[in-house]
Amino acid sequence: MSRLKYKAKCVLTVAFCAFVLLFIAYFTPMSVRSRSDVQTCTDWGAPVIWDGMFDPDHYDQEHRKNHSSVSLTVFAVGRYLDAYLKAFLLSAERHFMEALPVTYYVFTDVPERVPDIHLGPGRSLKVVRVQRHSRWQDISMMRMRAIADAIESWIRHHSHYVFCFDVDQAFVGRFGSEALGDSVALLHAYYYHQPQSLYAYDRNPRSRAYMETGDFYYHAAVFGGSWRTVKNMTETCYQTIMKDKENQVEALWHDESHLNKYLWLHKPSKVLSPEYCWDRNIGYRGDIHVARLLWSEKKYGTLRVTE
């Protein structure tokens, strides 16, 4: 690309983002000008959601008016169930989509050990038995098929939106309806301040997850959207994972690598800032005004099932 074309592209990108930000500022409850310290808009016009940018009451009222409902999927396989599931569900009851009906889908190989949690009005829980794979990597990758199957069998009949979570984390603040959108991705807490050259993309050309470049590095611990979009997202990732298996290739970060490739080709309509999945071990960051979901202590040495 010539220098002139590159400058023209940069000018058009800045102009487009400025237009989007002005539109958001004047015609939506997003107050993007309140966070001049961070990026609040992507190159394709999707908002990047940070604390201080939105009126939570407005979003809750709009989604209640539209009778929005949400399904939450979480996998608790092997030792992960006893270590994390109860704390995850209890914290979700306190902080996840408090204003809306929520159905929890717990995927596990030991349904009889799922804790009995007192759920609030409009909340329900369904346990789905899944196969226990010999490697944690396969557990991670095969969840894409399980989510797609659950959407087809149950979720699409009663929920407008789906959010998919890792179990080894806990809600500590509002994770509300402002996060809902057609396609929602999360900035990875360990990469959002890094240059793109350090992003953990899969660099193996033999993998279907291969990326030379991208927009951001997204964290697979949290993703979501409308049930149609999440169904397409998970089905596509499962298909590319299986293509890699046929070619005896495994992506660097497994399903996360395939998710990043999908979100590069199919831009998310909303991006969540790292406050929606934060690790306190990172230390102080001035742009993180509030933590909404925190990483739990990782115990990979004792919890991950290996060959």
C-alpha positions as CSV (number, residue, x, y, z in Angstrom):
1,M,0.0,0.0,0.0
2,S,1.4,3.4,-1.0
3,R,2.0,6.0,1.7
4,L,-0.7,8.2,0.2
5,K,-3.3,5.4,0.3
6,Y,-2.3,4.6,3.8
7,K,-2.7,8.2,5.0
8,A,-6.1,8.4,3.2
9,K,-7.2,5.2,4.9
10,C,-6.2,6.6,8.3
11,V,-8.1,9.8,7.7
12,L,-11.2,7.9,6.7
13,T,-11.0,5.7,9.7
14,V,-10.6,8.6,12.1
15,A,-13.5,10.4,10.4
16,F,-15.7,7.4,10.6
17,C,-15.0,6.8,14.2
18,A,-15.6,10.5,15.0
19,F,-19.0,10.2,13.3
20,V,-19.9,7.1,15.2
21,L,-18.8,8.6,18.5
22,L,-20.9,11.8,17.8
23,F,-23.9,9.6,17.0
24,I,-23.5,7.6,20.1
25,A,-23.0,10.7,22.2
26,Y,-26.1,12.5,21.0
27,F,-28.5,9.7,20.1
28,T,-27.8,6.8,22.6
29,P,-27.3,6.6,26.3
30,M,-23.6,5.9,25.8
31,S,-21.5,8.8,27.1
32,V,-18.3,8.1,25.2
33,R,-16.8,11.5,26.0
34,S,-16.6,10.6,29.7
35,R,-13.8,8.2,28.9
36,S,-11.2,10.1,26.9
37,D,-8.4,7.9,28.5
38,V,-9.4,4.8,26.6
39,Q,-10.5,3.6,23.1
40,T,-14.3,3.7,23.1
41,C,-14.9,2.8,19.4
42,T,-13.4,0.3,17.0
43,D,-12.4,1.0,13.4
44,W,-15.7,-0.5,12.2
45,G,-17.9,1.5,14.6
46,A,-18.5,-1.0,17.4
47,P,-18.5,0.5,20.9
48,V,-15.9,-0.6,23.4
49,I,-17.7,-0.7,26.8
50,W,-16.0,0.9,29.8
51,D,-17.3,2.0,33.2
52,G,-18.8,5.5,33.1
53,M,-20.0,5.2,29.4
54,F,-23.5,4.0,30.0
55,D,-26.7,4.5,32.1
56,P,-27.4,1.0,33.5
57,D,-31.0,1.9,34.3
58,H,-31.7,2.9,30.7
59,Y,-30.4,-0.4,29.4
60,D,-32.3,-2.5,32.0
61,Q,-35.5,-0.7,31.2
62,E,-35.1,-1.1,27.4
63,H,-34.4,-4.8,27.7
64,R,-37.2,-5.4,30.1
65,K,-39.5,-3.5,27.7
66,N,-38.3,-5.8,24.9
67,H,-38.7,-8.9,27.1
68,S,-35.1,-9.8,26.6
69,S,-33.9,-13.1,28.1
70,V,-30.4,-14.6,28.4
71,S,-28.9,-18.0,28.6
72,L,-25.5,-18.5,30.3
73,T,-23.4,-21.5,29.4
74,V,-20.6,-22.8,31.6
75,F,-18.5,-25.9,31.6
76,A,-17.5,-27.6,34.9
77,V,-15.8,-30.9,33.9
78,G,-13.7,-33.1,36.2
79,R,-12.3,-31.4,39.2
80,Y,-13.3,-27.9,38.0
81,L,-16.9,-28.5,39.2
82,D,-15.9,-28.9,42.9
83,A,-13.3,-26.2,42.7
84,Y,-15.3,-23.4,41.1
85,L,-18.9,-24.0,40.1
86,K,-20.7,-23.1,43.3
87,A,-18.9,-19.8,43.7
88,F,-19.4,-19.0,40.0
89,L,-23.2,-19.6,40.2
90,L,-23.7,-17.8,43.5
91,S,-21.8,-14.7,42.2
92,A,-23.8,-14.8,38.9
93,E,-27.0,-14.7,40.9
94,R,-25.8,-11.5,42.6
95,H,-24.4,-9.7,39.6
96,F,-25.2,-11.3,36.2
97,M,-28.1,-9.7,34.3
98,E,-30.0,-9.0,37.5
99,A,-32.9,-7.3,35.7
100,L,-33.6,-10.1,33.2
101,P,-34.7,-13.8,33.1
102,V,-31.6,-16.0,33.0
103,T,-31.2,-19.8,32.3
104,Y,-28.0,-21.3,33.4
105,Y,-26.7,-24.2,31.3
106,V,-24.1,-26.2,33.3
107,F,-22.2,-28.7,31.1
108,T,-20.5,-31.4,33.2
109,D,-19.5,-35.1,33.2
110,V,-20.8,-35.5,36.8
111,P,-24.4,-34.1,36.9
112,E,-25.0,-35.6,40.3
113,R,-22.4,-33.2,41.8
114,V,-23.9,-30.0,40.6
115,P,-24.6,-27.9,43.7
116,D,-28.2,-27.0,44.6
117,I,-28.3,-23.2,44.3
118,H,-31.2,-21.1,45.4
119,L,-32.2,-19.1,42.3
120,G,-34.1,-15.9,42.2
121,P,-37.4,-15.2,40.3
122,G,-37.1,-15.7,36.6
123,R,-33.9,-17.8,37.0
124,S,-33.5,-21.4,36.2
125,L,-30.7,-24.0,35.7
126,K,-30.4,-26.9,33.3
127,V,-27.6,-29.5,33.7
128,V,-26.3,-31.0,30.4
129,R,-24.1,-34.2,30.6
130,V,-21.0,-34.1,28.4
131,Q,-18.3,-36.5,27.7
132,R,-15.1,-36.2,29.7
133,H,-12.1,-36.1,27.4
134,S,-8.6,-37.3,28.3
135,R,-7.0,-34.0,27.7
136,W,-8.0,-30.6,28.9
137,Q,-7.3,-29.1,25.5
138,D,-10.0,-31.4,24.0
139,I,-12.4,-30.4,26.7
140,S,-11.8,-26.7,25.8
141,M,-12.2,-27.2,22.1
142,M,-15.2,-29.5,22.2
143,R,-17.3,-27.0,24.1
144,M,-17.9,-25.2,20.8
145,R,-20.0,-28.2,19.5
146,A,-21.8,-28.6,22.9
147,I,-22.8,-24.9,22.9
148,A,-24.0,-25.1,19.3
149,D,-26.0,-28.2,20.0
150,A,-27.6,-26.7,23.2
151,I,-28.6,-23.6,21.2
152,E,-30.3,-25.7,18.5
153,S,-32.0,-28.1,21.0
154,W,-33.1,-25.6,23.8
155,I,-31.7,-22.1,23.9
156,R,-33.2,-20.7,20.7
157,H,-36.7,-21.6,21.9
158,H,-36.6,-19.3,25.0
159,S,-33.6,-17.0,25.0
160,H,-32.7,-14.0,22.8
161,Y,-29.1,-13.9,23.9
162,V,-26.4,-16.3,25.0
163,F,-23.2,-15.6,27.0
164,C,-20.5,-18.3,27.3
165,F,-18.2,-18.3,30.3
166,D,-15.2,-20.2,31.8
167,V,-16.1,-21.5,35.2
168,D,-12.8,-20.5,37.0
169,Q,-13.9,-16.9,37.6
170,A,-16.4,-15.0,39.8
171,F,-18.6,-12.0,39.3
172,V,-17.9,-9.1,41.7
173,G,-19.8,-6.3,40.1
174,R,-22.6,-5.5,37.7
175,F,-22.4,-7.5,34.5
176,G,-25.6,-6.2,33.0
177,S,-27.7,-5.6,30.0
178,E,-25.3,-3.0,28.6
179,A,-23.2,-6.0,27.6
180,L,-25.9,-7.5,25.3
181,G,-25.5,-7.2,21.6
182,D,-25.7,-9.3,18.4
183,S,-22.0,-10.3,18.6
184,V,-20.0,-9.6,21.8
185,A,-16.3,-10.1,22.3
186,L,-13.9,-9.4,25.3
187,L,-10.5,-7.7,25.2
188,H,-8.0,-10.0,26.9
189,A,-6.7,-8.4,30.1
190,Y,-3.1,-9.4,29.4
191,Y,-3.0,-8.1,25.8
192,Y,-5.1,-4.9,25.6
193,H,-2.1,-2.7,26.4
194,Q,0.3,-4.8,24.2
195,P,1.4,-4.0,20.6
196,Q,-0.2,-6.3,18.1
197,S,3.1,-7.9,17.4
198,L,2.9,-9.6,20.8
199,Y,-0.7,-10.9,20.4
200,A,-1.0,-14.6,20.9
201,Y,-2.4,-15.3,17.5
202,D,-1.8,-18.7,15.9
203,R,1.1,-18.2,13.6
204,N,1.1,-21.7,12.0
205,P,0.0,-21.4,8.4
206,R,-1.2,-25.1,8.5
207,S,-3.9,-24.2,11.1
208,R,-7.3,-22.8,10.2
209,A,-6.8,-20.4,13.1
210,Y,-3.7,-18.9,11.4
211,M,-3.6,-15.1,11.6
212,E,-1.0,-12.7,10.3
213,T,-2.7,-9.7,11.7
214,G,-6.0,-8.8,13.5
215,D,-7.9,-6.1,15.3
216,F,-7.5,-7.0,19.0
217,Y,-6.7,-10.1,21.0
218,Y,-10.0,-11.5,22.4
219,H,-10.4,-13.7,25.5
220,A,-12.4,-16.9,25.1
221,A,-13.3,-16.9,28.8
222,V,-16.3,-14.6,27.9
223,F,-18.1,-14.3,24.5
224,G,-21.7,-13.9,23.5
225,G,-24.4,-12.4,21.4
226,S,-27.8,-13.3,19.9
227,W,-28.5,-17.0,19.8
228,R,-28.2,-17.0,16.0
229,T,-24.8,-15.4,16.0
230,V,-23.4,-17.5,18.8
231,K,-24.7,-20.6,17.1
232,N,-22.9,-19.6,13.9
233,M,-19.8,-18.6,15.9
234,T,-19.5,-21.9,17.8
235,E,-20.4,-24.1,14.8
236,T,-17.8,-22.3,12.6
237,C,-15.1,-22.7,15.3
238,Y,-16.0,-26.4,15.8
239,Q,-15.7,-27.0,12.0
240,T,-12.3,-25.3,11.8
241,I,-11.1,-27.2,14.9
242,M,-12.1,-30.5,13.3
243,K,-10.4,-29.5,10.0
244,D,-7.2,-29.0,12.0
245,K,-7.6,-32.4,13.7
246,E,-7.9,-34.0,10.3
247,N,-4.6,-32.4,9.3
248,Q,-3.0,-33.3,12.7
249,V,-2.7,-29.7,13.7
250,E,-3.7,-28.0,17.0
251,A,-4.0,-24.3,17.3
252,L,-1.8,-22.5,19.7
253,W,-4.5,-21.6,22.2
254,H,-7.1,-24.1,21.1
255,D,-10.6,-22.8,20.9
256,E,-9.5,-19.2,21.7
257,S,-7.3,-19.2,18.6
258,H,-10.2,-20.3,16.5
259,L,-12.5,-17.7,18.1
260,N,-10.0,-14.9,17.4
261,K,-9.9,-15.9,13.8
262,Y,-13.7,-15.9,13.6
263,L,-14.0,-12.5,15.2
264,W,-11.4,-11.1,12.8
265,L,-13.5,-12.3,9.8
266,H,-16.8,-11.5,11.5
267,K,-16.4,-8.2,13.4
268,P,-18.2,-8.1,16.8
269,S,-20.9,-5.5,17.2
270,K,-19.8,-4.8,20.8
271,V,-16.5,-5.1,22.5
272,L,-16.2,-5.4,26.3
273,S,-13.3,-3.8,28.1
274,P,-11.1,-6.0,30.4
275,E,-13.1,-4.8,33.4
276,Y,-15.6,-7.5,32.3
277,C,-12.9,-10.2,33.0
278,W,-10.0,-8.9,35.1
279,D,-7.0,-10.5,36.8
280,R,-5.9,-8.7,39.9
281,N,-2.5,-10.3,39.5
282,I,-1.9,-7.7,36.7
283,G,-1.7,-5.0,39.3
284,Y,-3.0,-1.5,39.2
285,R,-4.2,0.0,36.0
286,G,-5.6,3.5,35.9
287,D,-8.1,2.7,33.2
288,I,-9.8,-0.1,35.2
289,H,-12.2,1.8,37.3
290,V,-14.2,-1.2,38.3
291,A,-13.9,-5.0,38.1
292,R,-17.0,-6.9,37.1
293,L,-15.7,-10.4,36.8
294,L,-12.4,-11.7,38.3
295,W,-10.2,-14.6,37.5
296,S,-10.2,-17.1,40.2
297,E,-6.9,-18.6,41.5
298,K,-5.7,-21.0,38.8
299,K,-4.8,-24.5,39.9
300,Y,-3.7,-26.0,36.6
301,G,-1.3,-28.5,38.2
302,T,-4.1,-30.3,40.1
303,L,-7.2,-29.5,38.1
304,R,-6.4,-30.0,34.5
305,V,-6.9,-33.5,33.2
306,T,-3.9,-34.7,31.2
307,E,-2.9,-37.8,29.4
